[in-house]
Amino acid sequence: DPSTAFHLFALYKHHPHLSVRGLHLHIGSQISSPKPYTDAIPVALNLIDALAAQGIAIRSLNLGGGFGVDYGHSPSGAAIEPIDAFARAIVPLLRDRVNSGLRILLEPGRSIMATAGLLLTRAQFLKQGRSKRFIICDAGMHSLLRPALYSAYHFIWPVQPRGGEIPTSPVPAQPFASLSPADVVGPLCESSDFLALDRPLPAIQQGDLLAVFNAGAYGMSMSSTHNDHPKPAEVLVDADHTTLIRPRGEYIDLVRSELTCLSNTPGPLRSNGLTP
């Protein structure tokens, strides 16, 4: 609300310990077209002008993030416009302000990182229920929370399809007659521990590796050690070169703080063998 923002700037204009010099927009997430930005930017610029008239100089405008990523399936059905379409719409609105000294900030993190990472998981067990099959993996909501938290779609496919089915796009419907629906689930005792539900997949056997695509954003950063599962390793791949950038978690990491606490306990506990 620009009027509320104006009031807050005016309230802190002469604050001895605070100098407010920027505006920060948050207009949404997974934005598919430039329109929300072209709607919001004039509002922000009008507010900057109104503040300048009151002697409050805004030096930076942060447009935030929200630039959409094509995960292969959108609940709204809206196609993500290319990033240059955003640039063509946004840059003309800001060019004169930038030339006058206004600093523009962007937060394009997801749009850069999402498609740059994938999660590898191994099928540990296969289970045929009364009405569906389950592929139980060593990764789950503790490794990639987005499907459980947001009902988010991530394309999943075996690393080496046994029938040679090689998809050309990450859409749910693939043109292979050999597919059958399955729930790809994790090892936790949670009904929400899944990576995909009713997903058409080719034949998968115990021990097969599955690739969960577009997991580079809000993957490891939202992972946890729920149910005492250590976090997975992270590997940077550059062409044919790999570098371990985060080692796989170990079980000792899960209890290290407790062992440290016990080592500081009074003598009777130590004498009962409760410390390492």
DOZAVO-374617 format. One record per residue (C-alpha): residue in one letter; residue number from 1; x, y, z. Coordinates in nm, 4 decimals, padded with zeros to 6 digits. Each point is the difference from the previous one (the first is absolute). Last residue first. Example, Ala and Ser with C-alpha at 12.3 -4.5 7.8 and 13.67 -1.06 7.14 Angstrom:
# DOZAVO-374617
["S",2,[01.3670,-00.1060,00.7140]]
["A",1,[-00.1370,-00.3440,00.0660]]
***
This chain:
# DOZAVO-374617
["P",276,[03.1616,-04.1021,02.4794]]
["T",275,[-00.2321,00.1131,00.2774]]
["L",274,[-00.2815,-00.1995,00.1587]]
["G",273,[00.2327,-00.2514,00.1620]]
["N",272,[-00.1511,00.0189,00.3448]]
["S",271,[00.3090,00.1854,00.1292]]
["R",270,[-00.0695,00.2798,-00.2463]]
["L",269,[-00.3516,00.0421,00.1323]]
["P",268,[00.1205,00.0048,00.3605]]
["G",267,[00.2771,00.2586,-00.0780]]
["P",266,[-00.2099,00.2950,-00.1051]]
["T",265,[-00.0794,00.0691,-00.3695]]
["N",264,[00.2301,00.1825,-00.2415]]
["S",263,[00.0833,-00.3064,-00.2123]]
["L",262,[-00.3723,-00.0666,-00.0190]]
["C",261,[-00.0620,00.3319,-00.1763]]
["T",260,[00.2723,-00.0704,-00.2544]]
["L",259,[-00.1518,-00.3422,-00.0630]]
["E",258,[-00.3394,00.1626,-00.0528]]
["S",257,[00.1477,00.2542,-00.2417]]
["R",256,[00.1651,-00.2796,-00.2024]]
["V",255,[-00.3170,-00.2065,-00.0197]]
["L",254,[-00.1044,00.0570,-00.3613]]
["D",253,[00.3560,00.0601,-00.1221]]
["I",252,[00.0971,-00.3487,00.1232]]
["Y",251,[-00.2507,-00.1382,-00.2488]]
["E",250,[00.1998,00.1431,-00.2874]]
["G",249,[-00.0908,00.2678,-00.2540]]
["R",248,[00.1309,-00.0344,-00.3535]]
["P",247,[00.2728,00.2470,-00.0801]]
["R",246,[-00.0827,00.3403,-00.1510]]
["I",245,[00.1909,00.1333,-00.3031]]
["L",244,[00.1174,-00.3341,-00.1405]]
["T",243,[00.1454,00.0906,-00.3393]]
["T",242,[-00.0789,-00.1681,-00.3317]]
["H",241,[00.1603,00.0442,-00.3423]]
["D",240,[-00.1540,-00.1299,-00.3238]]
["A",239,[-00.1758,00.3280,-00.0867]]
["D",238,[00.0008,00.1876,00.3331]]
["V",237,[-00.1919,-00.1975,00.2618]]
["L",236,[-00.0111,00.1283,00.3588]]
["V",235,[-00.0875,-00.2744,00.2482]]
["E",234,[-00.2148,00.0434,00.3092]]
["A",233,[-00.0180,-00.2799,00.2552]]
["P",232,[-00.3245,-00.1063,00.1610]]
["K",231,[-00.1221,00.1092,00.3439]]
["P",230,[00.0004,-00.2541,00.2820]]
["H",229,[-00.3322,-00.1733,00.0735]]
["D",228,[-00.0903,00.0185,00.3682]]
["N",227,[-00.3779,-00.0034,-00.0465]]
["H",226,[00.0282,00.3557,-00.1387]]
["T",225,[00.3567,00.1018,-00.0859]]
["S",224,[-00.1168,00.2928,-00.2102]]
["S",223,[-00.0060,00.1393,-00.3523]]
["M",222,[-00.1293,00.3485,-00.0771]]
["S",221,[00.3325,00.1489,-00.1175]]
["M",220,[00.0895,-00.3326,-00.1632]]
["G",219,[-00.2926,00.0310,-00.2357]]
["Y",218,[-00.1433,00.3507,-00.0072]]
["A",217,[00.1633,00.0561,-00.3408]]
["G",216,[00.2164,-00.2588,-00.1782]]
["A",215,[-00.2667,-00.2703,-00.0050]]
["N",214,[-00.0997,00.0432,-00.3644]]
["F",213,[00.0009,-00.3765,-00.0642]]
["V",212,[-00.0411,-00.3008,00.2276]]
["A",211,[00.2263,-00.2686,-00.1472]]
["L",210,[-00.0668,-00.3607,00.0964]]
["L",209,[00.2655,-00.2644,00.0632]]
["D",208,[-00.1071,-00.3613,-00.0160]]
["G",207,[00.0715,-00.2213,00.3022]]
["Q",206,[-00.3359,-00.1754,00.0031]]
["Q",205,[-00.1464,-00.0020,-00.3477]]
["I",204,[-00.1772,00.2612,-00.2061]]
["A",203,[-00.2162,-00.0544,-00.3087]]
["P",202,[-00.1000,00.3288,-00.1589]]
["L",201,[-00.1786,00.2821,00.1838]]
["P",200,[-00.3389,00.1719,-00.0115]]
["R",199,[-00.0227,00.1978,00.3285]]
["D",198,[-00.2931,-00.0741,00.2282]]
["L",197,[00.1651,00.2032,00.2758]]
["A",196,[00.3517,00.1459,-00.0035]]
["L",195,[00.2754,00.0798,00.2509]]
["F",194,[-00.1803,-00.1362,00.3042]]
["D",193,[00.0116,00.0109,00.3784]]
["S",192,[-00.3416,00.1529,00.0672]]
["S",191,[-00.1301,-00.3168,00.1644]]
["E",190,[00.2949,00.0218,00.2373]]
["C",189,[00.1994,-00.2897,00.1471]]
["L",188,[00.3035,00.0889,-00.2096]]
["P",187,[00.1664,-00.2115,-00.2706]]
["G",186,[-00.1018,00.2077,-00.3021]]
["V",185,[-00.2658,-00.0344,-00.2649]]
["V",184,[-00.0341,-00.0216,-00.3773]]
["D",183,[-00.3657,-00.0892,-00.0541]]
["A",182,[-00.0475,-00.1972,-00.3194]]
["P",181,[-00.1931,00.0169,-00.3250]]
["S",180,[00.0894,-00.2306,-00.2926]]
["L",179,[00.2192,00.0664,-00.3010]]
["S",178,[00.0862,-00.2500,-00.2728]]
["A",177,[-00.2007,00.1707,-00.2743]]
["F",176,[00.2432,00.2938,-00.0089]]
["P",175,[-00.0988,00.3470,-00.1166]]
["Q",174,[00.0547,00.1794,00.3353]]
["A",173,[-00.2740,00.1868,00.1834]]
["P",172,[00.1482,00.1676,00.3118]]
["V",171,[00.2080,00.2572,-00.1929]]
["P",170,[00.3788,00.0169,00.0472]]
["S",169,[00.0884,00.0031,-00.3731]]
["T",168,[00.1861,-00.2303,-00.2408]]
["P",167,[-00.0579,-00.3214,00.1917]]
["I",166,[00.2286,-00.3032,-00.0532]]
["E",165,[-00.1768,-00.3352,00.0367]]
["G",164,[00.2682,-00.2654,-00.0549]]
["G",163,[-00.2036,-00.2766,00.1590]]
["R",162,[00.2205,-00.0296,00.3071]]
["P",161,[00.0181,00.3756,00.0404]]
["Q",160,[00.3476,00.0924,00.1273]]
["V",159,[-00.0292,00.3094,00.2218]]
["P",158,[-00.3611,-00.0849,00.0745]]
["W",157,[-00.2347,00.2980,-00.0398]]
["I",156,[-00.1565,00.2619,00.2254]]
["F",155,[-00.1322,00.3436,-00.1043]]
["H",154,[-00.0668,00.2172,00.3007]]
["Y",153,[-00.3484,00.1384,00.0696]]
["A",152,[-00.0745,00.1961,00.3157]]
["S",151,[-00.2809,-00.1068,00.2315]]
["Y",150,[00.1284,00.2963,00.2054]]
["L",149,[00.1252,-00.1614,00.3205]]
["A",148,[00.0160,-00.3668,-00.1009]]
["P",147,[00.1313,00.0613,-00.3526]]
["R",146,[00.2324,00.2834,00.1159]]
["L",145,[00.1714,-00.1842,00.2865]]
["L",144,[00.2894,-00.1569,-00.1885]]
["S",143,[00.2402,-00.1987,00.2208]]
["H",142,[-00.2108,-00.0329,00.3154]]
["M",141,[-00.3086,-00.0352,-00.2197]]
["G",140,[00.1497,-00.3127,-00.1491]]
["A",139,[00.3289,-00.1519,-00.1035]]
["D",138,[00.0901,-00.3648,00.0715]]
["C",137,[-00.2738,-00.1106,-00.2348]]
["I",136,[-00.3220,-00.2014,00.0229]]
["I",135,[-00.1614,-00.0506,-00.3401]]
["F",134,[-00.3659,-00.0713,00.0706]]
["R",133,[-00.2498,-00.1725,-00.2236]]
["K",132,[-00.3700,00.0723,-00.0007]]
["S",131,[-00.3450,-00.1469,00.0679]]
["R",130,[00.0445,-00.2908,00.2375]]
["G",129,[00.3622,00.0858,00.0683]]
["Q",128,[00.3045,-00.1117,-00.1931]]
["K",127,[00.3160,00.0883,00.1877]]
["L",126,[00.3479,00.0599,-00.1347]]
["F",125,[00.2879,00.0570,00.2401]]
["Q",124,[00.3261,00.1919,00.0104]]
["A",123,[-00.0325,00.2052,-00.3171]]
["R",122,[00.3039,00.2258,00.0020]]
["T",121,[-00.0043,00.3788,-00.0024]]
["L",120,[00.1831,00.2609,-00.2042]]
["L",119,[-00.1203,00.3582,00.0429]]
["L",118,[00.0496,00.2437,-00.2846]]
["G",117,[00.1521,00.3456,-00.0255]]
["A",116,[00.0442,00.2768,-00.2562]]
["T",115,[-00.3691,00.0188,-00.0926]]
["A",114,[-00.0905,00.1690,00.3269]]
["M",113,[00.3139,00.2122,00.0373]]
["I",112,[-00.0334,00.2912,-00.2412]]
["S",111,[-00.3761,00.0675,00.0087]]
["R",110,[00.0023,-00.0835,00.3707]]
["G",109,[00.2602,00.2651,00.0816]]
["P",108,[-00.1227,00.2906,-00.2136]]
["E",107,[00.0035,00.2538,00.2862]]
["L",106,[00.0298,00.3394,-00.1701]]
["L",105,[00.1376,00.3378,00.1103]]
["I",104,[-00.0298,00.3373,-00.1722]]
["R",103,[00.2050,00.3005,00.1154]]
["L",102,[-00.1496,00.3380,-00.0787]]
["G",101,[00.2668,00.2412,-00.1249]]
["S",100,[-00.1760,00.2181,-00.2594]]
["N",99,[00.0970,-00.2371,-00.2831]]
["V",98,[-00.1603,-00.2762,00.2055]]
["R",97,[-00.3201,00.2011,00.0260]]
["D",96,[-00.0016,00.0657,-00.3749]]
["R",95,[00.0409,-00.3707,-00.0794]]
["L",94,[-00.2573,-00.1278,00.2489]]
["L",93,[-00.3218,-00.0424,-00.1963]]
["P",92,[00.1925,-00.0787,-00.3198]]
["V",91,[00.1803,-00.2865,00.1767]]
["I",90,[-00.3128,-00.1796,00.1256]]
["A",89,[-00.1872,-00.1068,-00.3133]]
["R",88,[00.2916,-00.0985,-00.2222]]
["A",87,[00.1742,-00.1617,00.2976]]
["F",86,[-00.3011,-00.2141,00.0891]]
["A",85,[-00.0253,-00.1182,-00.3613]]
["D",84,[00.3736,-00.0749,00.0134]]
["I",83,[-00.0702,-00.2388,00.2891]]
["P",82,[-00.2150,-00.2242,-00.2146]]
["E",81,[-00.3746,-00.0182,00.0773]]
["I",80,[-00.1070,-00.2828,00.2278]]
["A",79,[-00.3082,-00.1757,-00.1379]]
["A",78,[-00.3156,00.0173,00.2092]]
["G",77,[-00.1791,-00.3291,00.0623]]
["S",76,[-00.1005,00.1157,00.3458]]
["P",75,[00.1269,-00.3176,00.1664]]
["S",74,[00.3220,00.0295,-00.2053]]
["H",73,[00.1888,-00.3086,-00.1178]]
["G",72,[00.3445,-00.0327,-00.1505]]
["Y",71,[00.1878,00.1841,00.2741]]
["D",70,[00.0095,00.3161,-00.2109]]
["V",69,[00.1416,00.2614,00.2352]]
["G",68,[-00.1686,00.3318,00.0739]]
["F",67,[00.1706,00.3234,00.0978]]
["G",66,[-00.1181,00.0625,00.3563]]
["G",65,[00.2888,00.2159,00.1083]]
["G",64,[00.0162,00.3339,00.1755]]
["L",63,[-00.0301,00.3287,-00.1898]]
["N",62,[00.2447,00.1656,00.2395]]
["L",61,[-00.0024,00.3767,-00.0423]]
["S",60,[00.2997,00.1930,00.1273]]
["R",59,[00.0886,00.3601,00.0877]]
["I",58,[-00.3289,00.1277,00.1380]]
["A",57,[00.0399,00.3612,00.1118]]
["I",56,[-00.2404,00.1208,00.2689]]
["G",55,[-00.0391,00.3781,-00.0208]]
["Q",54,[-00.3786,-00.0028,-00.0008]]
["A",53,[-00.0193,00.0490,-00.3774]]
["A",52,[00.2479,-00.2884,-00.0306]]
["L",51,[-00.2476,-00.2215,00.1859]]
["A",50,[-00.2729,00.0743,-00.2535]]
["D",49,[00.2404,-00.0678,-00.2865]]
["I",48,[00.1063,-00.3339,00.1479]]
["L",47,[-00.3652,-00.0901,00.0536]]
["N",46,[-00.0757,00.0759,-00.3631]]
["L",45,[00.2952,-00.2200,-00.0990]]
["A",44,[-00.1308,-00.2879,00.2111]]
["V",43,[-00.3472,00.0209,-00.1530]]
["P",42,[00.1540,00.0238,-00.3471]]
["I",41,[00.2013,-00.3193,00.0744]]
["A",40,[-00.2915,-00.2089,00.1259]]
["D",39,[-00.2122,-00.0310,-00.3152]]
["T",38,[00.2965,-00.0527,-00.2334]]
["Y",37,[00.1283,-00.2605,00.2455]]
["P",36,[-00.3309,-00.1877,00.0247]]
["K",35,[-00.0230,00.0172,-00.3837]]
["P",34,[00.3403,-00.1537,-00.0772]]
["S",33,[-00.1423,-00.3525,-00.0413]]
["S",32,[00.0229,-00.3375,00.1755]]
["I",31,[00.0561,00.1015,00.3600]]
["Q",30,[00.1084,-00.3060,00.1973]]
["S",29,[-00.0053,00.2049,00.3194]]
["G",28,[-00.1724,00.3173,00.1115]]
["I",27,[00.0174,00.3779,00.0075]]
["H",26,[00.2714,00.0608,00.2570]]
["L",25,[00.1396,00.3486,-00.0495]]
["H",24,[00.2832,00.1607,00.1968]]
["L",23,[00.0380,00.3752,00.0280]]
["G",22,[00.3213,00.1652,00.1138]]
["R",21,[00.1584,00.2819,00.1999]]
["V",20,[-00.1296,-00.0256,00.3551]]
["S",19,[00.2538,00.1540,00.2376]]
["L",18,[-00.0429,-00.1322,00.3521]]
["H",17,[00.1757,00.0850,00.3243]]
["P",16,[-00.0973,00.3611,00.0653]]
["H",15,[-00.3480,-00.0308,-00.1555]]
["H",14,[-00.0794,00.3155,-00.1958]]
["K",13,[-00.1830,-00.1558,-00.2932]]
["Y",12,[-00.1227,-00.2959,00.2040]]
["L",11,[-00.3673,00.0965,00.0114]]
["A",10,[00.0090,00.1467,-00.3511]]
["F",9,[00.1314,-00.3270,-00.1413]]
["L",8,[-00.2648,-00.1914,00.1926]]
["H",7,[-00.2822,00.2245,-00.1239]]
["F",6,[00.1164,-00.0319,-00.3618]]
["A",5,[00.0096,-00.3798,00.0349]]
["T",4,[-00.3536,00.0009,00.1360]]
["S",3,[-00.1178,00.2185,-00.2888]]
["P",2,[00.1817,-00.2207,-00.2526]]
["D",1,[-00.1834,-00.3177,00.1146]]
***
